[in-house]
Structure formats: structure tokens, C-alpha cells
Amino acid sequence: MIPFTEKLPEKINRLSELAHNLWWSWTPEARELFRRLDYQLWRQTQHNPVQMLKILDTNRLQQIANDAAFVRLYNKVMIKFDREMQNGSSWFSVQYPELTQKTIAYFSFEFGLHNSLPIYSGGLGILSGDHAKETSDLGLPFIGIGFMYPQGYFRQRVPSHGWQEAAYQQLDMTEAPILPVLDENGHEKLISVGLGGRQVYARLWSIQVGRNPLFLLDTDVNENDPWDRELSARLYSGDSEMRIRQEIMLGIGGIRALRSLGIYPSVYHMNEGHSAFLLLECIREKVAEGLTFEEASNFVRQQSVFTTHTPVPAGHDAFGFHMIDQYFAGFWDQMGISREQFLNLGGHEEQWGMAFNMTVLALRLSGQSNGVSQLHGQVSRKMWQEVWPHKSVNEVPISAITNGVHVPSWISSEMSQLYAKYLGPDWRERHDDPVLWERMLDIPAEELWAVHVELKRKMISFLREHVRRRWIDGRNDPTQVLTGGTILDPDALTIGFARRFATYKRATLIFRDFERLKRIMLDTYRPVQIIFAGKAHPADDPGKRLIQDVYNLAKNSELGGRVAFIEDYNMHMARYLVQGVDLWLNTPRRPREASGTSGMKAVLNGVPNLSILDGWWAEGYNGANGWAIGSETNFDSLDAQDWHDANSTYQLLEDEIVPLYYGRDHDNVPRGWVEIMRETIRSNAAQFSMRRMVKEYTNEMYVNAMNNR
Ligand SMILES: *Cc1c(COP(=O)(O)O)cnc(C)c1O
């Protein structure tokens, strides 16, 4: 039984079912329905309908059920919902009717689905969440496997000294769109995994993402010792001991969860190496059925797809052999191999010695592997050539599928309405067709600009409310009210920079030459301002130092309040920023940005990129749809590289960007700038959509694996 259903009046009694399927979050009519349910609560809960239904009392719900217009919209939404939840005419079932009974299992440490589920930290999680949503839209038979972290990822506070503080909150499971998975007798379904001599148990939660379920493991159950209960408490915390235990739980526990539900997928897709232990469990199962190790590993290879995300050697998880002994002694017997053969599956020379590397394991036992942009594919082939010592770099079997973003999740409703008007009411169904976007030329400059100005106004008002809430709650002092963006100028050219604060992303690059930047920002007639947001990993002190630097710059009166740092970045805030700023800045140290996706979200909303030619932008930039910082040459010294890239940024701002933005016609529309906006959308919207990406995974990888079964 779905919670709150019993208190809903008959006429709207499926509202909770709708709130418990994230389909609502990317469907404009359904969003409108919940907005109308109670606009104040909608804002107060940061768009969380489950929490809204929990708060609303029966009187108020009865009142709403008597509102004829609301009930009409409700009926319309439910008809659409029921129609879209059927698989009949989906893209996948039309393309591959013979494969609709197969299943793809997708394993990821994090899923960025909605703000009410803080089980993501950054780009990797957003990618998984967007992937899950798009597979639903396209009708792929897809199941996600991950963790339900009861405390999730941390909430960020940046006090007046600027050093990030992390606060963990216990998630109230009754205020999130998740449900426990129960067995026939109504008890929680439990699975277990042996971890270093003990059985550790996990219960399962499910999240409905359109047509597809996600199953999430949670070790916070009575059957476990206190230490084991904490295993899945938080995302990315703890040492390598905690990490290997989590990864065993995700990989091996994840397979057991599927089996406990009677699910035997044809494809196992590992999003990053965290879940690669699943390969070992699948081999063990086959050996138990009587296959040899060779036969079993060939079988497993045919069904396994692996996506690597990290172009930096130290970014790949590796565990000392003593840990492997501790957790896998005996497991290799069940796989029909010796300890030595087992260690060889992941053996890799790390900076600190030989270790068991999760990426090496995944590459060895997956039939199909890929990187997440063309450049990242090249880098990965070079990095992992040692796994195929007899192949040249170009022959290394790691392909590339460039990331994308789920268009319905990241588009603003204002821009969406404009597209409906000029590209056609069916633009959403056709959004990965480049031909559709040729019609961008039909949109009058004044209209495109007017929509952008409205989105910018909404963003500024969102930021003010964000600060006001914190001010009222007594969490901020007056300086933080200022640094939080309250004196931003809605008419000034506004640059956005929001993402994880990892050092390679060089958040402070633009401050290299303080005086030059100051001149640009404080120009009397043509001012420029920058909005920053993002969290540093709780163990990343250099990342936290960057936040402190930005915070201090925001506080520095010399910059006149033209720099803001917004606390506690999350998906909700990300939507406002990528939709409302004028220009999206990205300054990674090439080639470390495997793909990057926030710039793609900006593109959809007509916000041009000013970015290093790294990751997706090396493919997306065409000379007329935004700006490329620096060149594709790499300098030997980091310092020289930074100066080169910073100078290039200033020059672009001074010579091209600022003049274009402020080049207004009599009606105050910057027509030159609007041309760039238009070209940004026209050239990149289809190509960097999640739809294009999921179709590539399907046609190039999933279908191969399915046909093997
Ligand atoms: C899109 C997104 C990211 C990824 O940003 P990149 O610039 O691609 O690193 C990180 N965090 C949130 C909340 C996002 O929405």
C-alpha cells in the first residue's frame, strides 16, 4: 500500500502513487499539478510532493478535491501517466521487439534523481539518474542497483571563516519517494553477504523511475552489528576498509538482491569500477552450476558492459592484497581458481605497490568497455594498454560514448514552451534529431531574449530566498547574506561556475590576475559578476581551500559584491543556475574532465559555454556557439598552463564576450549575443542529449550482449 493513499479523497486517490514515481519530476503537466496542489508548500519543500502529501491534512485535501479545475488536470495527468507507463510503442519495443523480455541491470554507487533523494555527490550520480530516466522514456527493460544511504551526502555550510563544514541528516524515509521491498509475508526482504567472516545483511528499497525500478541496498537493519549497520550510512565517507566492504556489498550483494527478486539480467552495466565485484559473483554462480572457470568467465564477459570515468590513475579504486585475502579467502576456490589467478584478475602496480585494481578487474572481465567522451576514450586506451600487452594503443578495446543530459529534467518550462511554439508541439519526442533544431532560426531574437531575461530574474529571486531562509534560521551572519549573492545586479553579465570543488577543476583560475579581473568586473558601464557554488569532498582539504578562497573573494569589498558563493549546491539549485546565468564557465585542467555535463544543461537553456577544450566541449565547440579557452596544446609546467588559460579567459571576456553582451539595439536586445545563444542550442542540444547517449549504448553495446543470451 502506498503511504498517504488512505487519506486522499476518492477523486484524487492516485496522487500518492504519482508522487512515488519520479516520472512526475520530468513531466510538465505533473509538475504543474503538484505546484497547484499547494504553491507555498511546493516551494517550501523544494518540490517534494511526497513530503507535501504527508503535511497536508484531510480537510485541505478535501477542499482540493472539490476544485474542478484541479481535478480536471489530475485526470489529464493520470491518463498520460497510464499511457506512458505501458511499453507498447516505445522506441525500444519498435526497434528491438524480440528483445523486450530481456533485462539490463545497471549498477552505480550513486544516483542523482531528485533533490529529495540525496544519494549523489556530483556528475557521476547525475549521469546515472539521467540514464535511468531516459531508459524509461525509450522503453528499455532496465533495472538500477545502488545504495540507499540513510544519511546521504552531506549538507554544506560555509561559516564566516570560509572553511566548509559538513552536516549529515538522517533522511526521513517517509518524506522521500521510496518504498521498502517486502516479501510475500509482508516482511522486509533481506539479502546477505559474507564480509570478512561475518554475514552482513541488507534490506532493499525501491524507487520507481517511470517504467523502471531501482533497487537500493541498506545495511541499517537489526540483524547487523552496529559497525555493519553503518556500512551504507553515508555516500563516500570512511577509509579503504569501509570502501571495500561497500563495494563488496554493492557488487555481490547487488547480484543477490536481483536473484532474491527472481531477476536474471542479460546485460550487466557497471557505471564506474565500484561495482566490479559483481563479475566475480556471476562467475562463482556459473562455476557452481558446473562450468569451468574459463567457460564461466567467457559467459560473464559476454553479458558485461563497463564504463570508466576517470582519466587520472589515482582516481581508480585499488585495494592491497592483504585486504583481498581478508575478504576473498575461499571465494577463489568457489570460482575454480587459485589465489594467484584471482589476484591477477585485478593486479596492477599502483604508486604504493601492487594492488587489486577495480578498473583492471572490470576491463578484464567485461566484453565491452568505454570512456565518456572521444578524448577520454583516447586517454583511457593509453592508460590501460598494459591490460592488453599485445595490442597497440589504438587497438585497445575501450570505445567512447560521449555523455549526455536528460533533456526533460534540465530544460526550464519557459524555454520548453518557446520550443513548443517554434519547433513544434512534438519537440520533446524528437529532441535528439538534429534536423528539428534547425528551426531555431525561426525564433525571433526578442522572444528568445525575453525568455532568458525571465529565467535570470527567477534565478536571482531563488538565490535571495535561499539566503533569506538561512538568515531567518539564524544560520548566517550579515557577511554571509552579502556573499550569498543578495547584491547581485540582475542587469550585469552573469557568469556561473557550479560543480564539485575538486582541484583539477581550477575554480579560482579566473582570479589569477586579480587586477585585470577587477577591471573587467567593476567596469561602470559593462559590469561582470560571477556566481559560484559547489561542495568539496569531506576529505579533500585542497578542495576546501578553494572554497575558502572563493568565499574570501566574495567578501572582498574591492570586488564590490560582484562575486557570490552560494552554499549547499544540489540538483535543485543546479536547475536555477544552468537556466538563469548568461554564461557557463568551466576551467578544468585538460584532459582531466572526462566529460562534464553541467555545460550541456546550460546549452539546452540557451546559455553559451566559456570552457577549456576538454571532455564534451572538445566535441561541442564549433567556433560560433560559445568560446574555447586556451588552445589544445599542453604546457609542461602547471603554472605556465594556468597563466596561459587565465590570460586567454581575460582576453575573450575583454575582446569578445563583454562587448557582445552589452551591444544592445534600441530595444535593449543584444542581437549578436542572441545569435550565439541560438547557435548554442541549434548545434548542441540534440548531440548532448541523454537520448542520443542511451540509443548509442543500446545499439552499440546492450544489443550485442542481449543477442549473446
Ligand atoms: C550536473 C551536475 C554536476 C556535474 O557538473 P560538472 O560541471 O559536469 O562537473 C554536479 N552536481 C550537480 C548537482 C549537478 O546537477
The ligand as an ORCA input file, in Angstrom:
! r2SCAN-3c Opt
* xyz 0 1
  C      25.260     18.424    -13.424
  C      25.694     18.441    -12.024
  C      27.029     18.160    -11.698
  C      28.080     17.881    -12.740
  O      28.733     19.087    -13.081
  P      30.082     19.090    -13.970
  O      30.311     20.510    -14.276
  O      29.784     18.274    -15.171
  O      31.126     18.508    -13.121
  C      27.385     18.184    -10.366
  N      26.487     18.447     -9.391
  C      25.197     18.705     -9.673
  C      24.258     18.984     -8.552
  C      24.758     18.716    -10.994
  O      23.476     18.973    -11.259
*
